[in-house]
Amino acid sequence: MEKELVINSRDNSVDIALLENSRLVELHQEELDQAFNVGDIFIGFVKRLMPGLNAAFIEIGHPKDAFLHYTDCGPKLSSVLKYTDQVVKKKVNTSKLTNFIIPPEMDKNGRIDQALKSRQPIMVQVLKEPISTKGPRLTCEITIPGRFVVLTPFSNVVAVSKKIGTADERQRLKTLVESIKPKNFGVIVRTAAEGKRVAELHEDISQLSHKWNEVFKKMQGAKKYKKVLSELDKSVSMLRDVMNDSFNRIVVNDAEMHANIKHYLGGVAKEKLKILNLHKGRRPLFDQYGISRQIKASFGKAPTMKSGAYLVIEHTEAMHVIDVNSGPKMKKTDQETSSIAVNLEAAEEIARQLRLRDLGGLIIIDFIDMRNPENKSKLVKAMKKFMSLDRAQHTILPLSKFGLMQITRQRTRPEININTSEKCPSCDGTGVVSPTILITDDIERKAKLIIDSAPKTKFVLHAHPFINTYLKSGFPSIRMKWFQKWGKWIKIQSDMTYGVNEYRFFDENQDEIRMDS
């Protein structure tokens, strides 16, 4: 699978698109002045304890105090509090944990008011960014991620990703890391470490140890909250987390950001410098790579698939609900065969939509009803396969007796919601229409459905003169490309009574060809 990272820098924000085989699968929007990113480490102070919630509110500088639940404190909370107290009071003069005595682990069923006290300094890490009216959610299970490994202080456990191919390779990596890791630091070996030499792993651990030293220096003598370690900016952190051998292009339109990424790659993956490109064309970057069109097609309430089937995505306070609709029933197949075909296509699109919109929490999917148990099992397996590319933690349950699938997906950031509607040019400014950039895609999809269902049918496309001109202009025109693909010349007729986005198909008897569900 080929992966491309396209980074579009604007005045006060950055849009980052991840493409897999030229298809948009992730879209991240980052404000340049954002102060609370997932992964940032703070020295905070306990503001108030909430025994009823078994949680505490921590002051880290956000207008809404950050939330720390006891279950997010982790078993190493005693170590975190002990180390924080020693560093703040300057009782230690080194960031190394060689002589640090790790206290016993905390009881997982303990109480927050027994573990913390008011105004106590505490080292915390942002687990979830501020969402809606809520402040950041925190954890005391500190992790410092690198390209090949993740460093976890106050532990001596070495864990290896289960996604690494063989047991022999997992054991090799575990043995290597145990021999080079610093004392009282645990290490999680990432999938990207597969096949790497000890020198590469040692370099990664050394860089992470240097970051831990930065945390130590900034915590010393702290009398109020402060950020002690910033997560990498979104573009670089995505490179760190998703880059592998199949990554074949990184494109950015800003010279300064290009230099930052070049510096990062030069330190961790010099062989990847050749795939880094600075966009200098006159055409906007997202237009050049077809991302703007994909955004328009993918967002909105009812994204449509190639077959004409479509999803309806609704959001409630408690969950997201997705309904699968078959769309125009043009192909003559039995219901069960048609249902599994549409459901499999929908499963792939839903997995993409969850990543693209970063939907989290509980997701309920109403697939088209199927009777065959084998088809139901096939659908669940397919969904798990499509979701395997998702970096967010998730759980997929089998279809219920009502044909519903339940998915829980980790949410760490506000979901992306882009309004794709446009002002109607024929109205007084109060009306809206669907994205005009997609009108030709919609016409092409429905024309193909007519041709597939009745190849010998002669039909005429009636549309607004603007659409007529657009389809016929240029060489080769869009209509010519249709002829090359289908071997059928489509007649187009202008109709001034139609709206800009309105079109219809008519057969040779002047009867409208309808494609209702």
PLY file of the C-alpha trace (Angstrom):
ply
format ascii 1.0
element vertex 517
property float x
property float y
property float z
element edge 516
property int vertex1
property int vertex2
end_header
0.00 0.00 0.00
1.35 3.41 -1.00
1.01 6.23 1.50
1.28 9.96 0.92
1.27 12.76 3.47
0.10 16.09 2.05
0.57 19.10 4.35
-1.21 22.33 3.50
-0.07 25.30 5.59
-2.36 28.31 5.93
-2.10 31.58 7.89
-2.95 30.27 11.36
-3.47 26.56 10.82
-2.22 23.45 9.08
-4.31 20.85 7.24
-2.73 17.39 7.03
-4.08 14.71 4.71
-3.03 11.07 4.79
-3.66 9.23 1.52
-3.58 5.47 1.06
-3.45 4.46 -2.61
-4.48 8.07 -3.45
-7.58 7.79 -1.26
-8.09 10.21 1.63
-8.25 8.25 4.91
-7.22 10.78 7.57
-7.60 14.54 7.78
-6.12 16.54 10.63
-6.59 20.25 11.22
-4.20 21.90 13.65
-4.27 25.44 14.96
-0.72 26.75 15.15
-1.26 28.31 18.57
-2.90 25.24 20.14
-1.51 24.83 23.65
-2.90 21.42 24.66
-2.04 18.53 22.37
-2.33 14.82 23.10
1.05 13.70 24.44
2.09 17.02 26.01
3.57 16.61 29.50
2.83 19.17 32.23
3.80 19.82 35.79
0.38 20.53 37.29
-1.09 21.14 40.73
-4.07 19.39 42.27
-6.82 22.02 42.44
-9.64 20.02 44.01
-10.52 16.42 44.75
-13.87 14.93 43.75
-14.32 11.72 45.84
-17.79 11.18 44.39
-16.30 10.92 40.90
-13.11 9.29 42.20
-11.26 11.97 40.28
-9.37 15.22 40.65
-9.20 18.49 38.76
-5.65 19.53 37.92
-4.51 23.05 37.15
-2.36 23.10 33.98
-3.36 26.46 32.49
-6.52 25.63 30.54
-9.62 27.78 31.24
-11.42 24.55 32.19
-9.41 22.59 34.74
-8.02 19.31 33.42
-9.67 16.08 34.56
-7.75 13.16 36.10
-9.71 10.02 36.97
-8.22 7.52 39.40
-8.21 4.81 36.72
-5.99 7.06 34.56
-3.47 7.52 37.36
-2.00 4.09 36.67
-0.19 1.68 38.98
2.95 3.85 38.99
1.24 6.87 40.58
3.35 6.58 43.76
6.51 6.74 41.63
5.21 9.74 39.70
4.34 11.65 42.88
7.63 10.75 44.58
9.72 11.76 41.57
7.75 14.98 41.04
8.20 16.00 44.66
11.95 15.27 44.58
12.56 17.21 41.35
10.39 20.21 42.27
12.19 20.48 45.62
15.57 19.94 43.88
16.39 16.89 46.00
17.89 15.13 42.95
20.42 16.49 40.48
20.06 14.04 37.62
17.29 12.86 35.33
18.57 9.29 35.46
16.52 6.84 37.50
19.41 4.50 38.27
19.25 5.19 42.02
15.52 5.86 42.16
13.76 3.39 44.44
10.42 2.49 42.88
7.67 2.30 45.53
4.96 -0.40 45.46
2.27 -0.11 42.79
-1.03 1.57 43.61
-4.20 -0.43 44.23
-6.30 -0.29 41.07
-9.44 -0.12 43.22
-8.16 2.72 45.41
-9.64 6.16 46.12
-8.47 9.47 44.71
-8.67 11.25 48.09
-6.31 8.64 49.55
-3.79 9.03 46.72
-3.66 12.82 46.20
-3.93 15.95 48.31
-4.83 19.52 47.43
-2.11 21.76 45.90
0.17 18.77 45.45
2.48 19.00 42.39
2.01 16.16 39.91
3.47 15.22 36.53
0.69 14.53 34.03
0.28 13.89 30.32
-2.58 14.99 28.07
-4.68 11.93 27.20
-7.48 13.76 25.39
-7.56 17.28 24.02
-10.24 19.71 25.26
-13.53 18.67 23.66
-16.60 20.92 23.61
-17.03 22.38 27.12
-14.66 19.90 28.76
-11.05 20.56 29.66
-8.20 18.19 28.78
-8.26 14.67 30.18
-5.01 13.58 31.82
-3.06 10.48 32.69
-0.14 9.80 35.00
1.05 6.87 32.89
3.81 8.85 31.21
5.00 7.72 27.79
7.56 9.31 25.48
7.13 7.94 21.95
9.88 7.58 19.37
9.91 6.10 15.91
10.84 2.56 16.97
10.17 2.46 20.72
8.16 4.16 23.46
9.92 5.01 26.72
7.94 4.49 29.96
9.61 5.76 33.16
9.31 3.99 36.54
9.13 0.52 35.00
11.50 -2.21 33.87
9.09 -4.05 31.58
9.96 -4.53 27.89
6.89 -5.18 25.74
6.97 -5.92 22.02
4.18 -5.15 19.54
2.12 -8.23 18.70
1.87 -7.00 15.11
5.53 -7.93 14.56
5.50 -10.97 12.32
7.26 -13.85 14.09
7.95 -14.97 17.63
11.69 -15.15 16.84
11.78 -11.51 15.77
9.81 -10.41 18.83
12.24 -12.28 21.08
15.26 -10.82 19.25
13.97 -7.28 19.76
13.12 -7.90 23.40
16.61 -9.25 24.11
18.29 -6.32 22.32
16.22 -3.67 24.09
16.72 -5.24 27.52
20.47 -4.98 26.98
20.49 -1.26 26.04
17.61 0.36 27.93
18.36 2.60 30.94
17.56 1.27 34.40
14.05 1.87 35.75
12.73 2.73 32.29
10.33 0.40 30.55
10.21 0.17 26.76
7.42 -0.64 24.32
8.85 -1.83 21.02
6.76 -0.54 18.10
5.89 -2.39 14.91
8.25 -0.12 12.95
11.21 -1.68 14.84
10.85 -4.98 12.99
14.16 -5.88 11.36
16.05 -2.89 12.82
19.63 -3.12 14.06
20.71 -2.49 17.65
22.38 0.80 16.65
19.07 2.20 15.34
17.20 1.14 18.46
19.95 2.55 20.70
19.81 5.89 18.86
16.03 6.08 19.31
16.28 5.32 23.04
19.06 7.92 23.43
16.88 10.61 21.83
13.99 9.75 24.14
16.31 9.82 27.18
17.36 13.30 26.09
13.69 14.36 26.07
13.26 12.96 29.59
16.22 15.10 30.63
14.37 18.15 29.24
11.38 17.23 31.40
13.65 17.01 34.45
15.24 20.43 33.84
11.92 22.24 33.36
10.34 20.64 36.44
13.12 21.74 38.80
11.90 24.34 41.26
8.52 24.71 39.54
6.13 26.78 41.67
3.23 26.89 39.21
1.92 24.81 36.33
3.97 24.67 33.15
4.39 22.56 30.04
7.59 20.56 30.39
7.51 18.62 27.12
5.63 19.41 23.92
4.46 16.72 21.59
5.87 17.17 18.11
3.76 19.28 15.78
1.07 17.25 14.08
2.87 16.81 10.77
6.05 15.43 12.36
4.16 13.28 14.91
2.14 11.70 12.09
5.37 10.95 10.26
6.74 9.29 13.37
3.62 7.19 13.92
2.66 6.12 10.40
5.81 6.22 8.30
7.03 2.88 7.00
8.64 1.45 3.88
5.45 1.94 1.86
5.52 5.70 2.43
6.36 7.10 -0.99
5.66 10.84 -0.88
5.56 13.74 1.57
4.45 17.07 0.10
4.33 20.40 1.92
3.62 23.91 0.62
5.49 25.91 3.27
9.28 26.37 3.15
9.73 26.62 6.94
7.70 23.49 7.60
9.58 21.74 4.80
12.84 22.59 6.59
11.50 21.26 9.93
10.45 17.97 8.40
13.74 17.71 6.54
15.61 18.19 9.81
13.50 15.50 11.50
13.95 12.99 8.69
17.66 13.69 8.60
17.87 12.57 12.22
15.70 9.46 12.09
15.40 8.28 8.47
17.85 9.82 6.02
16.76 7.40 3.31
13.34 9.09 3.33
14.67 12.57 2.49
14.27 11.80 -1.21
10.48 11.48 -0.89
10.09 14.94 0.70
8.86 17.56 -1.77
8.15 21.29 -1.54
5.07 22.23 -3.57
5.73 25.29 -5.74
2.94 25.08 -8.29
0.33 27.78 -8.81
-2.52 25.37 -8.24
-3.52 24.96 -4.55
-1.90 21.89 -2.99
-5.12 20.13 -1.98
-6.60 20.73 -5.45
-3.46 19.33 -7.08
-3.85 16.01 -5.27
-7.64 15.82 -5.55
-8.06 16.20 -1.79
-10.51 19.11 -1.95
-12.83 17.02 -4.11
-12.52 14.03 -1.77
-13.32 16.21 1.25
-16.48 17.47 -0.44
-17.49 13.92 -1.34
-16.69 12.33 2.03
-18.17 14.76 4.52
-21.79 15.68 4.92
-24.69 13.65 6.22
-24.90 11.08 3.40
-21.60 10.10 1.73
-22.16 8.03 -1.42
-20.17 5.01 -2.64
-19.24 3.98 -6.18
-22.13 1.53 -6.52
-24.67 4.23 -5.68
-25.19 2.88 -2.18
-24.84 5.50 0.53
-24.47 5.97 4.26
-26.49 8.21 6.55
-24.39 9.36 9.50
-26.17 10.87 12.48
-24.70 12.11 15.75
-26.49 12.02 19.08
-25.27 13.02 22.51
-24.52 9.41 23.44
-23.43 7.79 20.17
-23.00 7.91 16.41
-25.53 6.06 14.27
-24.77 4.92 10.71
-27.46 3.58 8.39
-26.49 1.66 5.24
-28.74 2.20 2.21
-28.50 0.26 -1.05
-29.35 3.23 -3.27
-30.66 2.68 -6.82
-31.42 -1.01 -7.36
-30.32 -1.37 -10.96
-28.65 -4.79 -10.98
-30.84 -7.86 -11.14
-29.49 -10.09 -8.39
-31.17 -11.89 -5.53
-31.60 -9.91 -2.31
-29.04 -11.84 -0.23
-26.29 -11.47 -2.85
-27.08 -7.80 -3.28
-27.15 -7.22 0.49
-23.75 -8.77 1.21
-22.18 -6.90 -1.72
-23.49 -3.54 -0.50
-22.63 -4.32 3.13
-19.02 -5.22 2.29
-18.62 -2.02 0.30
-20.22 -0.06 3.15
-17.95 -1.70 5.75
-14.86 -0.47 3.93
-16.30 3.02 3.60
-17.40 3.11 7.26
-13.89 2.14 8.43
-12.55 5.00 6.32
-15.18 7.44 7.62
-14.35 6.65 11.25
-10.69 7.50 10.63
-11.45 10.49 8.43
-13.92 12.16 10.79
-12.17 10.78 13.89
-15.47 9.53 15.28
-15.19 8.10 18.76
-17.23 6.57 21.55
-20.08 4.21 20.69
-20.92 3.70 17.01
-24.04 1.74 15.97
-24.24 0.52 12.36
-27.49 -0.65 10.78
-26.40 -2.81 7.85
-28.83 -4.15 5.24
-30.57 -7.26 6.59
-29.03 -10.64 5.71
-30.32 -14.11 6.53
-27.29 -16.26 5.74
-25.12 -16.77 8.90
-22.03 -17.20 6.69
-22.59 -13.77 5.17
-22.98 -12.25 8.62
-19.68 -13.81 9.73
-18.04 -12.68 6.50
-19.14 -9.10 7.15
-17.74 -9.05 10.69
-14.39 -10.44 9.50
-14.27 -7.86 6.72
-14.97 -5.01 9.13
-12.15 -6.17 11.42
-9.81 -6.30 8.43
-10.75 -2.79 7.26
-10.43 -1.43 10.80
-6.99 -3.03 11.28
-5.44 0.03 9.60
-6.98 2.31 12.25
-4.41 3.52 14.80
-7.11 4.34 17.37
-8.01 1.61 19.85
-11.33 -0.01 18.96
-13.56 -2.99 19.67
-15.93 -4.59 17.15
-18.84 -6.76 18.31
-20.64 -9.33 16.13
-23.99 -8.48 14.55
-26.86 -8.51 17.04
-30.09 -10.41 16.42
-31.47 -7.15 15.04
-28.65 -6.92 12.49
-26.84 -4.08 14.27
-23.07 -3.87 14.69
-21.59 -2.07 17.68
-18.14 -0.52 17.60
-16.35 1.40 20.32
-13.50 3.62 19.19
-11.07 5.67 21.21
-11.58 9.41 20.98
-8.68 11.69 21.85
-9.61 14.79 19.84
-12.77 16.60 18.78
-14.31 14.95 15.74
-13.85 16.65 12.39
-17.08 18.08 11.01
-16.88 19.94 7.71
-19.93 21.64 6.21
-19.81 20.81 2.50
-23.00 22.64 1.43
-22.75 25.79 -0.69
-24.92 28.85 -1.12
-27.46 28.44 -3.89
-26.53 30.84 -6.75
-30.19 30.99 -7.83
-31.49 31.99 -4.39
-31.35 35.20 -2.40
-28.49 33.86 -0.30
-30.65 31.90 2.13
-30.69 28.56 0.29
-27.96 25.94 0.08
-27.09 23.25 -2.45
-24.86 20.19 -2.42
-21.23 20.76 -3.48
-21.09 21.81 -7.14
-17.65 20.22 -7.54
-19.31 16.80 -7.18
-22.11 17.22 -9.72
-20.17 15.58 -12.57
-19.22 12.63 -10.32
-22.89 12.16 -9.48
-23.95 12.32 -13.14
-21.22 9.85 -14.15
-22.18 7.37 -11.44
-25.85 7.36 -12.41
-25.09 7.19 -16.14
-22.98 4.10 -15.53
-25.81 2.49 -13.55
-28.14 2.99 -16.53
-25.57 1.54 -18.95
-24.83 -1.45 -16.71
-28.51 -2.31 -16.28
-29.55 -1.78 -19.92
-26.53 -1.41 -22.27
-28.63 -0.89 -25.40
-30.82 1.84 -23.94
-30.51 5.22 -25.65
-30.84 8.11 -23.24
-30.38 11.87 -23.09
-29.02 13.93 -20.22
-30.98 17.12 -19.53
-29.07 19.69 -17.46
-28.49 23.38 -16.83
-26.50 25.09 -19.65
-23.53 25.58 -17.28
-23.31 21.80 -16.77
-23.79 21.18 -20.49
-20.90 23.49 -21.37
-18.64 22.05 -18.69
-19.18 18.45 -19.84
-18.48 19.33 -23.49
-15.57 21.76 -23.11
-11.87 20.94 -23.42
-10.04 18.18 -25.24
-10.63 15.51 -24.33
-13.88 16.67 -22.77
-15.57 14.80 -19.95
-18.11 13.45 -22.43
-15.27 12.12 -24.63
-13.74 10.37 -21.62
-17.10 8.74 -20.92
-17.18 7.47 -24.51
-13.67 6.01 -24.12
-14.71 4.20 -20.93
-18.16 2.94 -21.94
-18.18 3.01 -25.75
-21.42 4.99 -25.62
-21.96 8.57 -26.78
-24.23 10.44 -24.39
-26.35 13.22 -25.80
-26.64 16.28 -23.55
-29.44 18.82 -23.81
-29.57 22.20 -22.08
-32.63 23.27 -20.13
-32.75 26.80 -18.71
-35.57 25.86 -16.33
-33.24 23.58 -14.35
-31.30 24.71 -11.32
-27.50 24.72 -11.45
-27.28 21.35 -9.70
-30.34 19.79 -11.33
-30.23 17.14 -14.04
-32.35 14.26 -15.32
-32.05 11.32 -17.69
-34.69 10.59 -20.35
-35.06 7.60 -22.66
-35.83 7.74 -26.40
-39.57 7.93 -25.62
-38.97 11.07 -23.53
-39.83 9.17 -20.35
-37.68 10.05 -17.35
-35.36 7.28 -16.17
-35.79 7.18 -12.42
-33.35 5.44 -10.09
-35.26 5.34 -6.84
-34.32 2.91 -4.04
0 1
1 2
2 3
3 4
4 5
5 6
6 7
7 8
8 9
9 10
10 11
11 12
12 13
13 14
14 15
15 16
16 17
17 18
18 19
19 20
20 21
21 22
22 23
23 24
24 25
25 26
26 27
27 28
28 29
29 30
30 31
31 32
32 33
33 34
34 35
35 36
36 37
37 38
38 39
39 40
40 41
41 42
42 43
43 44
44 45
45 46
46 47
47 48
48 49
49 50
50 51
51 52
52 53
53 54
54 55
55 56
56 57
57 58
58 59
59 60
60 61
61 62
62 63
63 64
64 65
65 66
66 67
67 68
68 69
69 70
70 71
71 72
72 73
73 74
74 75
75 76
76 77
77 78
78 79
79 80
80 81
81 82
82 83
83 84
84 85
85 86
86 87
87 88
88 89
89 90
90 91
91 92
92 93
93 94
94 95
95 96
96 97
97 98
98 99
99 100
100 101
101 102
102 103
103 104
104 105
105 106
106 107
107 108
108 109
109 110
110 111
111 112
112 113
113 114
114 115
115 116
116 117
117 118
118 119
119 120
120 121
121 122
122 123
123 124
124 125
125 126
126 127
127 128
128 129
129 130
130 131
131 132
132 133
133 134
134 135
135 136
136 137
137 138
138 139
139 140
140 141
141 142
142 143
143 144
144 145
145 146
146 147
147 148
148 149
149 150
150 151
151 152
152 153
153 154
154 155
155 156
156 157
157 158
158 159
159 160
160 161
161 162
162 163
163 164
164 165
165 166
166 167
167 168
168 169
169 170
170 171
171 172
172 173
173 174
174 175
175 176
176 177
177 178
178 179
179 180
180 181
181 182
182 183
183 184
184 185
185 186
186 187
187 188
188 189
189 190
190 191
191 192
192 193
193 194
194 195
195 196
196 197
197 198
198 199
199 200
200 201
201 202
202 203
203 204
204 205
205 206
206 207
207 208
208 209
209 210
210 211
211 212
212 213
213 214
214 215
215 216
216 217
217 218
218 219
219 220
220 221
221 222
222 223
223 224
224 225
225 226
226 227
227 228
228 229
229 230
230 231
231 232
232 233
233 234
234 235
235 236
236 237
237 238
238 239
239 240
240 241
241 242
242 243
243 244
244 245
245 246
246 247
247 248
248 249
249 250
250 251
251 252
252 253
253 254
254 255
255 256
256 257
257 258
258 259
259 260
260 261
261 262
262 263
263 264
264 265
265 266
266 267
267 268
268 269
269 270
270 271
271 272
272 273
273 274
274 275
275 276
276 277
277 278
278 279
279 280
280 281
281 282
282 283
283 284
284 285
285 286
286 287
287 288
288 289
289 290
290 291
291 292
292 293
293 294
294 295
295 296
296 297
297 298
298 299
299 300
300 301
301 302
302 303
303 304
304 305
305 306
306 307
307 308
308 309
309 310
310 311
311 312
312 313
313 314
314 315
315 316
316 317
317 318
318 319
319 320
320 321
321 322
322 323
323 324
324 325
325 326
326 327
327 328
328 329
329 330
330 331
331 332
332 333
333 334
334 335
335 336
336 337
337 338
338 339
339 340
340 341
341 342
342 343
343 344
344 345
345 346
346 347
347 348
348 349
349 350
350 351
351 352
352 353
353 354
354 355
355 356
356 357
357 358
358 359
359 360
360 361
361 362
362 363
363 364
364 365
365 366
366 367
367 368
368 369
369 370
370 371
371 372
372 373
373 374
374 375
375 376
376 377
377 378
378 379
379 380
380 381
381 382
382 383
383 384
384 385
385 386
386 387
387 388
388 389
389 390
390 391
391 392
392 393
393 394
394 395
395 396
396 397
397 398
398 399
399 400
400 401
401 402
402 403
403 404
404 405
405 406
406 407
407 408
408 409
409 410
410 411
411 412
412 413
413 414
414 415
415 416
416 417
417 418
418 419
419 420
420 421
421 422
422 423
423 424
424 425
425 426
426 427
427 428
428 429
429 430
430 431
431 432
432 433
433 434
434 435
435 436
436 437
437 438
438 439
439 440
440 441
441 442
442 443
443 444
444 445
445 446
446 447
447 448
448 449
449 450
450 451
451 452
452 453
453 454
454 455
455 456
456 457
457 458
458 459
459 460
460 461
461 462
462 463
463 464
464 465
465 466
466 467
467 468
468 469
469 470
470 471
471 472
472 473
473 474
474 475
475 476
476 477
477 478
478 479
479 480
480 481
481 482
482 483
483 484
484 485
485 486
486 487
487 488
488 489
489 490
490 491
491 492
492 493
493 494
494 495
495 496
496 497
497 498
498 499
499 500
500 501
501 502
502 503
503 504
504 505
505 506
506 507
507 508
508 509
509 510
510 511
511 512
512 513
513 514
514 515
515 516
